[in-house]
Every structure is written in C-alpha cells, then in structure tokens.
Amino acid sequence: MRVGTVEFKYVNEQPDALAHFGTSLDDIRRRLHATDEAGRLIVGADVALALWQLTPGEGWLAALFGNRVVLPFTRFFYDRFADLLFAWNKWCGRW
C-alpha cells in the first residue's frame, strides 16, 4: 500500500498556481491537475489514478483503470467527460 500526503488548492483563490507550467485557469478547470513528489505535472485521468494509489482501499481502482491495456480508454473517457462537464459549467455561467 502506498500512502502519501495530498494538498488541495482552490484555483479560484490561486488561479496562477500552475502558471509556471504554462497552464491556464481554463485548463485547470477543464481537467484535474497535480504535481507529484518530484514536481512534475500530472493531468487528467492520471491524477485520479495517482490519488487512488494514495488512498487506502482504493488501489484496486488504480490497478483496474491504470493498467496498460485499459489506460488509453480510461484517458479517452475521462477527457470526454471532462470536456462535457467544462462546457456545461461554462454554459451555466459558473465561470
């Protein structure tokens, strides 16, 4: 089991939190973004997988959706859902 620390930042309070990666506020709102322990940027489904690996009892989700056969599908469906959710939030005037 891998256990770590996760620090969440509210992007509306820190919109430039990932600006040094060239990431815009809309990019952050569209997909999950995180940095790993080495300071590398992780985006999208890979963030969910990393969080599942760190969460006790959820590692099986990372193994299921992050294996090399399923991972391309996981990323594809995550990206489509994220695009729809982003468009919905824009349409509703949340951003």
PLY file of the C-alpha trace (Angstrom):
ply
format ascii 1.0
element vertex 95
property float x
property float y
property float z
element edge 94
property int vertex1
property int vertex2
end_header
0.00 0.00 0.00
1.27 3.47 -0.90
0.20 6.27 1.40
1.10 9.90 0.91
0.01 13.43 1.56
-2.31 15.35 -0.73
-2.61 19.12 -0.60
-5.59 20.65 -2.41
-5.60 24.21 -3.73
-8.72 26.13 -4.63
-7.98 27.51 -8.09
-10.34 30.44 -7.74
-8.15 31.67 -4.88
-4.85 30.74 -6.60
-5.53 30.97 -10.37
-1.82 31.17 -11.17
-0.86 28.13 -9.09
0.34 26.22 -12.16
1.21 29.16 -14.43
4.90 28.18 -14.44
3.82 25.03 -16.34
2.04 27.19 -18.95
-1.33 26.07 -17.60
-4.25 28.49 -17.83
-7.17 28.78 -15.44
-9.46 27.24 -18.08
-7.01 24.32 -18.45
-7.21 23.73 -14.70
-10.99 23.97 -14.72
-11.24 21.53 -17.63
-9.05 18.75 -16.19
-7.64 17.73 -12.84
-4.05 18.91 -12.39
-1.48 17.91 -9.80
2.23 17.79 -9.21
3.95 14.67 -7.98
6.62 14.43 -5.30
9.29 15.28 -7.92
7.41 18.42 -9.00
6.29 17.00 -12.36
2.86 17.99 -13.69
0.20 15.28 -13.88
-3.04 15.95 -15.76
-6.45 14.34 -16.21
-7.11 10.70 -15.55
-3.53 10.25 -14.36
-4.35 12.49 -11.37
-7.31 10.29 -10.44
-5.11 7.21 -10.74
-2.41 8.77 -8.54
-4.99 9.72 -5.91
-6.46 6.22 -5.93
-2.96 4.80 -5.42
-2.51 7.01 -2.36
-5.94 6.33 -0.87
-6.11 3.27 1.38
-8.57 0.74 -0.04
-8.71 2.39 -3.48
-5.55 0.98 -5.05
-7.60 -1.61 -6.89
-9.21 1.20 -8.91
-5.78 2.44 -9.97
-4.79 -1.11 -10.92
-8.02 -1.68 -12.87
-8.18 1.62 -14.76
-4.44 2.26 -14.96
-3.17 -0.98 -16.45
-1.55 -0.66 -19.87
-4.49 -2.25 -21.73
-7.24 -0.14 -20.15
-5.32 3.14 -19.61
-5.88 4.55 -23.14
-9.64 4.04 -22.70
-9.55 5.50 -19.20
-7.86 8.64 -20.52
-10.20 8.89 -23.51
-13.40 8.61 -21.46
-12.07 10.88 -18.72
-11.22 13.54 -21.31
-14.65 13.34 -22.97
-16.42 13.60 -19.60
-14.19 16.49 -18.54
-14.91 18.33 -21.80
-18.66 17.92 -21.32
-18.51 18.99 -17.67
-16.41 22.04 -18.55
-18.82 23.05 -21.35
-21.80 22.57 -19.01
-20.26 24.74 -16.32
-19.42 27.44 -18.88
-22.97 27.30 -20.29
-24.44 27.56 -16.79
-22.32 30.66 -16.15
-20.30 29.18 -13.30
-17.10 30.55 -14.86
0 1
1 2
2 3
3 4
4 5
5 6
6 7
7 8
8 9
9 10
10 11
11 12
12 13
13 14
14 15
15 16
16 17
17 18
18 19
19 20
20 21
21 22
22 23
23 24
24 25
25 26
26 27
27 28
28 29
29 30
30 31
31 32
32 33
33 34
34 35
35 36
36 37
37 38
38 39
39 40
40 41
41 42
42 43
43 44
44 45
45 46
46 47
47 48
48 49
49 50
50 51
51 52
52 53
53 54
54 55
55 56
56 57
57 58
58 59
59 60
60 61
61 62
62 63
63 64
64 65
65 66
66 67
67 68
68 69
69 70
70 71
71 72
72 73
73 74
74 75
75 76
76 77
77 78
78 79
79 80
80 81
81 82
82 83
83 84
84 85
85 86
86 87
87 88
88 89
89 90
90 91
91 92
92 93
93 94
